[in-house]
Amino acid sequence: MKVLFQVSEAEKIPLSYIAIKNMASQSDVENVIAVYSETGIFGVTNNHEKEIEDLLSNPKIQVYACGVAMKMNNFTEKDLAKGVKVAPISFHEIAKWQKEGYIYLRL
């Protein structure tokens, strides 16, 4: 199973770290992709380096920041936690992964 999380609300950021890590720990889960967009973008900034490092220590997990949300908040790649990739348009990224068979979950 391949799972895609969209984290689009700042208040869901703490839950996202737990949910993503727990999902990736399941034996029937091959890959987990997390896309942080809208106000969720604050969950992948460098002040959350420890949480992102913990997620990315699992090779099943990939983390993306929405490029549009970055622009709206005047963020650059230097503002992101190490290892976070940039998805220029999160909706396009989400659609792409869904087309490849990922199950979509929104937090």
C-alpha distance (Angstrom), angle and dihedral (degrees) to the residues before:
residue distance angle dihedral
M1 . . .
K2 3.80 . .
V3 3.81 118.4 .
L4 3.81 131.2 -162.3
F5 3.81 120.7 -163.5
Q6 3.79 123.5 -165.0
V7 3.79 112.5 -160.9
S8 3.79 105.8 -167.1
E9 3.81 104.4 154.9
A10 3.80 126.9 68.1
E11 3.80 91.6 -141.2
K12 3.82 90.1 60.5
I13 3.82 94.7 54.8
P14 3.85 96.9 96.0
L15 3.82 90.7 47.0
S16 3.80 90.7 48.4
Y17 3.80 93.7 61.9
I18 3.81 90.7 53.1
A19 3.82 96.0 41.8
I20 3.81 94.7 47.8
K21 3.80 93.4 46.7
N22 3.82 92.3 46.5
M23 3.81 92.8 47.9
A24 3.81 91.9 50.6
S25 3.81 90.3 51.1
Q26 3.81 91.8 63.7
S27 3.80 113.7 104.8
D28 3.81 94.1 -135.4
V29 3.82 93.5 53.1
E30 3.82 114.1 95.1
N31 3.81 100.7 178.0
V32 3.79 139.7 4.8
I33 3.79 123.0 -160.9
A34 3.80 120.7 -169.9
V35 3.80 120.6 -163.5
Y36 3.80 114.8 -167.9
S37 3.81 111.1 -158.0
E38 3.82 142.0 157.4
T39 3.84 108.1 8.5
G40 3.80 89.3 -15.3
I41 3.82 86.4 76.9
F42 3.80 88.1 87.3
G43 3.81 88.7 70.3
V44 3.80 93.0 70.4
T45 3.79 100.2 46.1
N46 3.78 121.0 117.1
N47 3.81 91.7 -99.7
H48 3.84 85.1 69.9
E49 3.81 92.7 50.6
K50 3.81 93.3 125.5
E51 3.82 94.6 52.3
I52 3.81 93.2 45.9
E53 3.81 91.9 45.9
D54 3.80 88.2 52.8
L55 3.83 91.3 52.1
L56 3.79 94.2 45.2
S57 3.80 91.8 49.8
N58 3.81 84.3 78.4
P59 3.83 107.9 76.3
K60 3.82 90.2 -148.4
I61 3.83 91.6 66.9
Q62 3.82 129.3 82.4
V63 3.81 122.7 179.2
Y64 3.81 126.1 -155.8
A65 3.80 133.5 -172.9
C66 3.80 120.1 -148.9
G67 3.80 110.1 -113.9
V68 3.81 92.1 -150.3
A69 3.82 91.8 53.6
M70 3.80 88.5 47.5
K71 3.81 90.7 54.7
M72 3.81 92.1 46.0
N73 3.82 88.9 55.5
N74 3.82 96.8 38.4
F75 3.81 91.5 -115.8
T76 3.78 124.2 155.1
E77 3.80 128.5 -166.3
K78 3.82 87.0 -92.5
D79 3.82 88.0 66.3
L80 3.81 92.5 57.5
A81 3.78 126.9 90.7
K82 3.79 114.4 -101.9
G83 3.80 112.9 -83.2
V84 3.81 97.1 22.9
K85 3.81 112.4 132.0
V86 3.80 123.7 -147.6
A87 3.80 120.6 -121.1
P88 3.83 103.9 -162.6
I89 3.83 91.0 -148.2
S90 3.80 114.9 16.2
F91 3.81 95.1 -156.8
H92 3.79 90.1 56.1
E93 3.80 90.5 47.8
I94 3.81 91.2 50.0
A95 3.82 92.5 48.5
K96 3.81 90.6 48.3
W97 3.81 93.2 53.3
Q98 3.81 92.5 44.2
K99 3.79 89.0 53.5
E100 3.82 87.2 54.7
G101 3.80 91.1 56.6
Y102 3.80 103.3 -92.8
I103 3.81 116.7 149.7
Y104 3.82 109.4 -125.3
L105 3.81 120.7 -132.7
R106 3.79 122.9 174.6
L107 3.78 122.8 -155.0
